[in-house]
């Protein structure tokens, strides 16, 4: 058994050395290994996840507060997420959309995040908390309607903050899914 492990290690090291010798192949090889792992698991769709805005994660800058929009795998199945949530919009209690949908930002590189049962990943949610334009017509939202990446439907996350009811200015941004809370 130990000889088999040594041969496997030598094979991996040899493949890495060959990729480096070819030049540029190391990036392609590492991407292939990273994307192959999630293929063993289904994508985390809305029915697999609990979604919420983590108020304890609030971190402010000039005019914007950032929160973690957390995704927890509530199933007994390991799954994966990658990319941005397909949609994040503020809504009323009845589900009516308020203002524009969150705009995606390139805060972290895209990579698959594997979630074992009970694990949590997050996206950075930016909330512009200064209403500059009086034509914004702010209204207090009740929820965020969140559609996870690669999911056919959405979940609601409690979000009782004022948002613009017009399409401009956009007062929500959303980052790519990343590991951890």
Steps between C-alpha positions, in 0.01 A plus 500: 500500500780744583666430163171582327481833683857583404427423134190720511697786656774461239239503222342822628842665544600389149181643348558831680861514379387427144237776519763746623739398223233557234435849641154630584380144543525523877205739511291277278594189696418655837167629365414152372567345841301771681196469274507118502434475876151662497393271214477226763225697677173662391467877490347659809153606389257706707339197664840397643567836662405733784578860403536801728667837541756465778458826699801414718726523194421870432805696385458858385685730267414850378129467425484121463457223754606150403329190638553132437208346316537150642405171333486192725461147364205361698498157334687175560657530153828673414447756224686791342445865404688719255465855373253769601147452624282525185285762662482708818215749531341684793128431539196596706337255739268401213797432270479813279844604373635833627750673273773343292652156545845477660789552261776237495856597584831323445610500863652150500608256224238250387553150634275212605420485871413152631251498789478191716177465700477786751777708335453868412632714215429867438486782248584857598185711490563874467224731625529870414367659816513863390211615286652776286223547245159617633331343195600161646172480700633267773284236663586245769536153348392185680708240320762431240391256233817298433546258212814291560735432205370226267170484689156506339331678788568733793501529877413797720738659748381752762615851406322789677695797362394792280573461128431713197174414326620642167740322265773761567707529703577132554552453873593128515807316371579131524830312482586148391441211737804427717584256776418564864263708702 
